[in-house]
């Protein structure tokens, strides 16, 4: 079992989905499989801002109904992963509120 999720690994999964290499269901399955266990470390060595963004992104993709996923959210997720403390709230808002169908 994978014990750590890096920013790079998350970016790969989001890009696979964005580029239609995996389905939304497969993206969610990856999140459920690797993000859910409590012993998994997230973003070791990354800033607190990036770790927070990773947790929010993975939590949203894990819990949202697959039919609500918008592929456009991939770009918002990637932007959020590269945010700074300064634009964290704005990037979070764009990802959470514009990344999924209501």
N, C-alpha and C positions, 0 to 999 in steps of 0.2 A: 504494500500500500504506500502510495505517495505521502510523504510526511510534510511536504512544503510546497507551496504554490508561489512561484516567482511572478513578478510583473511581466517578464518576457513570455512565460507560459500562458498567462491570461491574454496577452496581446495576440499570441498565435491563435488561440481558440476563437477570439472575437473576429479576427481577420478571416479565419476559415469560414465562419458563418457569413460574414459580410460578403465574401467572394463566392458564396453558394457552394462551398466544398463540403459543408455539413449543414444539416437542417437545424431549425430552432429547437426541435425536440432533442437532437444530438447535443446541441450547446447546453441545454438545460440538464441533460443527463450527465454531462461532464461536470457541471457545477454541483449537482447533487452527489455525485460519486466522490469528488475530490475536495469540495468545500465543507461538506457537512460534518465529517468527523472532528470532534473537539480537539484532538491532538495535532491537527494540521496547523503548521505555521504559515502565516500569510505575509508575503513581501519582506522577508528577512533582509536587512541592510538598506531598505528603502526608507524614505522620510515618513514621518507620522501621517502627513497629508496623503501620500500615495497609498499607504497601508489602509487608511480610512476609505479612500476612494475604491480600492480593490474590494474591501469588505462590502461596501454599499453596492457595487456593480454585481458582485457574485451573489449577494443576497437577493437582489432584484431579479436576476436571471434565474435563480434557483426557485423563487416563490411565485413569480408571475405566471399567469396562464399563458401557455405557449402561443395560443391564437392571438394574444395581445402584443406579442413581440413585433416591433417595427424594425426592419433591417436598417433603417436610418439611425436607429439608436446605437449602432456599432460605432459610427463616427463620434457621437456624443460620448460614448464609453471611452473611446481611445483618447479623446480630448481630456476627459475627466481624469484618466490615468496619468496624464502629463501636466495636471494642474499644479499650481503653486498655492501656498497658504492664502495668497492675495485673491485668487480667483476661484478658490475651492467652492464656495457657496453658489456662485453663478454656474459653474460647471456641473455641480450636483443637481441644481434645479433643472438645467437643460436636459440632463440624462434622465432623471426620474420623471419629470413632467412631460417631456416631449418624446421619450423613447418608447412609450407603450401606448397602445390604443386604449381609449377610455371605455 
